[in-house]
Amino acid sequence: MKKLLLIAGCAALAACGQKEEAAPVEETNVAIAEPDANVAEPAEFTLAETTWTFTRDGKAIQESIDAGGNYIANAGKEHVDHGTAVMKGDKACFTSAMDKEGELCWTTAATDIGQSMETTSDKGEKLTVTRVAYVPMTIPG
C-alpha cells in the first residue's frame, strides 16, 4: 500500500510539472487613465489674511498678516513686532522692521481656523501656534 501511495504521489507531482498548452491570447484595447484636468489641486498654504496666537517669552501674542504680506504682532496693548512675511517653499519667512536680524523662517503646515501646529524656526526655536479667525490689526498707539 505504501508503494502505491508513493507512486501515486510521484505521478501527481509529475502531472503538476507538465505545461499545458496555453489558449491563444486575444488582443484588447485598454484605455489608460489620464489625469483629469478638472480635478482641483490642493490649495497652497498662504499667510495672507491669517491671524495666529502663541506664547513667546511668557507673553500671549496675537499676530496678523494682511493681504499684502505685512504683519503686526501685539501682546494685548503692547506692540511686540511688525514687518513683512512671505512664503518660501513650505516655510513662512518674517523680516522684522524693528530689528536688524534679517529674515527668520519657520516651518508650516496647512492649518484650519481653530487648529494648532508646532513650528520650528531656522534657528531651532519651537512654538505652538494656533490659527484663529482673521483680525486686521494696528500698532497700538
Secondary structure in CASP SS format (residue, H / E / C, confidence):
PFRMAT SS
TARGET T0000
AUTHOR 0000-0000-0000
METHOD secondary structure of the structure
MODEL  1
M C 1.00
K H 1.00
K H 1.00
L H 1.00
L H 1.00
L H 1.00
I H 1.00
A H 1.00
G H 1.00
C H 1.00
A H 1.00
A H 1.00
L H 1.00
A H 1.00
A H 1.00
C H 1.00
G H 1.00
Q C 1.00
K C 1.00
E C 1.00
E C 1.00
A C 1.00
A C 1.00
P C 1.00
V C 1.00
E C 1.00
E C 1.00
T C 1.00
N C 1.00
V C 1.00
A C 1.00
I C 1.00
A C 1.00
E C 1.00
P C 1.00
D C 1.00
A C 1.00
N C 1.00
V C 1.00
A C 1.00
E C 1.00
P C 1.00
A C 1.00
E C 1.00
F C 1.00
T C 1.00
L C 1.00
A C 1.00
E C 1.00
T E 1.00
T E 1.00
W E 1.00
T E 1.00
F E 1.00
T E 1.00
R E 1.00
D C 1.00
G C 1.00
K E 1.00
A E 1.00
I E 1.00
Q E 1.00
E E 1.00
S E 1.00
I E 1.00
D C 1.00
A C 1.00
G C 1.00
G C 1.00
N E 1.00
Y E 1.00
I E 1.00
A E 1.00
N E 1.00
A E 1.00
G C 1.00
K C 1.00
E E 1.00
H E 1.00
V E 1.00
D E 1.00
H E 1.00
G E 1.00
T E 1.00
A E 1.00
V E 1.00
M E 1.00
K E 1.00
G C 1.00
D C 1.00
K E 1.00
A E 1.00
C E 1.00
F E 1.00
T E 1.00
S E 1.00
A C 1.00
M C 1.00
D C 1.00
K C 1.00
E C 1.00
G C 1.00
E E 1.00
L E 1.00
C E 1.00
W E 1.00
T E 1.00
T C 1.00
A C 1.00
A C 1.00
T C 1.00
D C 1.00
I C 1.00
G C 1.00
Q C 1.00
S E 1.00
M E 1.00
E E 1.00
T E 1.00
T E 1.00
S E 1.00
D C 1.00
K C 1.00
G C 1.00
E C 1.00
K E 1.00
L E 1.00
T E 1.00
V E 1.00
T E 1.00
R E 1.00
V E 1.00
A C 1.00
Y C 1.00
V C 1.00
P C 1.00
M C 1.00
T C 1.00
I C 1.00
P C 1.00
G C 1.00
END
